[in-house]
Amino acid sequence: QVQLVESGGGLVQAGGSLRLSCAASQTIFNDNVMNWYRQAPGKQRELVASISNNVATNYPDSVKGRFTISIDNAKNTVFLQMNSLKSEDTAVYYCNQRTPWGGNYWGQGTQVTVSS
C-alpha cells in the first residue's frame, strides 16, 4: 500500500512563501501522475498542480506564476513551491498519486494558512 506524507504547511503572512513536500513510500515512476490538490472550508477540492514524466501541468489561473510543482525521483518526493501567497490560498493541501494501473492514493493533508 502506497503511503504519501505531506509536510511543510503552516502559518505565513500574505506575500510570503512555503514549500510543501510529499514523500511517497514507494517508487514514483515517470508515468505516474502526481498531483497537489487543496480544499478550503466550504469549498470543493481543487487541483492546483500536476506532474508526470517530469512535465508540470494543470496550474489553474488562480496559482499560475506563483506555484511550481517539482519532483525528486531519487527521493520519491514531490514538492509544491508556493510564492506570493494570498489569503485565498488558505486551505488543506493534499498530495495525490495516480498510476496507470488504477492506483489512486492520497496523503493526509497539510494545513496552509495565509494571514492578511
N, C-alpha and C positions, 0 to 999 in steps of 0.2 A: 504494500500500500504506500503510495507516494504521500509524503508529508511536505507541506510548504509552511515555512515560518517567516512571517514578516517582522521587520523591526525598523526603527528609525523615526517613528512617529513622535509627536509631541506638540508642545505649545510654542508658537512662533508669532512674532509681530508681522503685520502686513508689510509686504515688501521683502521679507526675509526668505530664506531658503531651507529646504530639508532634503535629505536623501534617504529614500526608503530602500530597504533591501528585502529580498525574498530568497531564502535559502531552501533549495529542494533536497530531499533526502536521497533522490536517485538522479541518475544522469539526465540532463536536459539535452535531448537530441535536436539536431538542427531543424528537423521537420515538425518538432513540437511548436505549438503556438503558446507563448507566454503573454499573459495579459495583466494589466492593472485595471481594476475597477474601483469605483468609490460610491459610497451611499451616504447621503446626508439625511438627517432626520426628516421623516415625512416624504422622502423622495425615492424614486426608483433607483436601482443600482445603475450606474453609468460607466461605460467603457471609456477609459482615458488614454490608453496606450497599448499597443501590441508589438511583439517582435517575433519573427520567425525567419530562419535562415539568415540571421543577422541583419534583417531588414526591419526597420521600425515603421509602423503604420498606425492608422486609426486614431490619430490625435483629433479630438473634437476642437472646434474653433475656440471653445472656452479655455483650452490649455495650450493651444498651438503656439509655439515660440517661447513658451515658459517651461514646459515639461519635456523631459527627454528620457526615454527608456533605453536601457543598455543591458548587456549580458556578459558575464564572465563564465565562459563554458568550463574552464578549468576548475572553478569553484562551485559550479552548478548554482549560480546566484544571479538573480535579475535585480536591476536597480531602477528606481524612478527618481531622477533628479528634478526637483521642483523649485523653480526660481520665481521671484516677483510674486510671492504668494498673496492671495486676496482672501478676504473673509469668506467669500463664496466657495473657496476651496476646502473649507471645513467639512470633514466627512470621515467616515471609516474607510480606509483604503485596503483593498483585498487583492491578493495575488491569485492568479488562476493559471492552471496548466492544462492544455488540451493536446491529446495525442491522436495520431492518425487512426489508431485502433479503437477510438471511442472513449478514451480516458478523459475525465473532466474533474480536476482536483482543485480544491480551494484552501487557502490559508485561513487563519482565524481572524485576520484583520488587524490593522493598527490605526489608532486614532490620530488624526491630524486636526489641530485646532489653530486657526489663524485669528489673532485678535486685531481689531481695527483701531 
